[in-house]
Amino acid sequence: MNCAVCGNPVLCSRAIFHCSCGVFVHAYCWEKHIAQAHQPIFEIGIIDLNGEFIANKEEEEVKNQEEEQKEEHETISEQIDLSAEQTPGEEVILPAAQLLDEETAPPAE
């Protein structure tokens, strides 16, 4: 029998853990198994003197930015799907392509 994380044999003389998901893991591989296989949600923050947890505002901003990027990606993929449905003679300009054209175009005199 081998460790699910590192692949080395699980020996009788070493401490091993049997996870609720059914795998056997070395004691020193346990944290890596939890982080990889079960992917718990972490919050980064501080604990004040009263013992209350305060999440970092930067982490919340990062989550909001990731959500916004996901929404933008979905809208772009929808536009690509719509452009595929149009006739071959029609030209479709996506928002990112429009920005590139505006940046590279010479200034009007």
C-alpha positions, -999 to 999 in steps of 0.1 A, spaced: 0 0 0 13 35 -9 8 69 4 -18 89 -16 3 120 -16 39 111 -21 35 75 -35 60 60 -11 51 27 6 32 30 39 53 9 63 40 -7 95 65 10 117 56 46 106 27 67 118 0 69 91 -34 86 89 -66 71 74 -86 99 60 -124 100 59 -121 99 21 -106 64 24 -69 70 17 -39 62 38 -14 91 42 20 95 60 18 118 90 42 142 73 20 142 42 -13 149 60 -14 187 56 -5 184 19 -33 158 14 -59 181 30 -49 211 10 -48 192 -23 -77 167 -20 -102 186 1 -93 222 -8 -107 239 23 -116 276 21 -92 298 39 -96 333 52 -66 354 60 -68 379 87 -58 388 122 -70 381 157 -74 411 180 -68 411 218 -104 401 224 -100 370 204 -121 381 175 -111 372 139 -109 401 115 -105 392 78 -81 412 56 -99 437 34 -73 430 7 -85 394 4 -121 406 0 -110 429 -28 -92 401 -45 -123 379 -44 -144 408 -59 -118 413 -87 -118 375 -94 -157 376 -96 -156 406 -120 -130 389 -142 -151 357 -143 -182 378 -154 -161 396 -181 -149 362 -194 -185 349 -195 -197 379 -215 -168 377 -239 -175 340 -245 -211 348 -251 -201 374 -277 -179 348 -294 -208 324 -295 -230 350 -310 -204 359 -336 -202 322 -346 -239 323 -353 -236 352 -377 -231 349 -414 -195 345 -427 -195 378 -445 -202 399 -413 -173 411 -393 -176 411 -355 -154 433 -334 -151 423 -298 -145 449 -271 -109 439 -265 -102 442 -302 -118 476 -303 -95 489 -276 -64 475 -294 -75 492 -327 -80 525 -309 -46 524 -293 -28 515 -325 -47 539 -347 -28 572 -355 -43 603 -340 -68 622 -362 -57 656 -373 
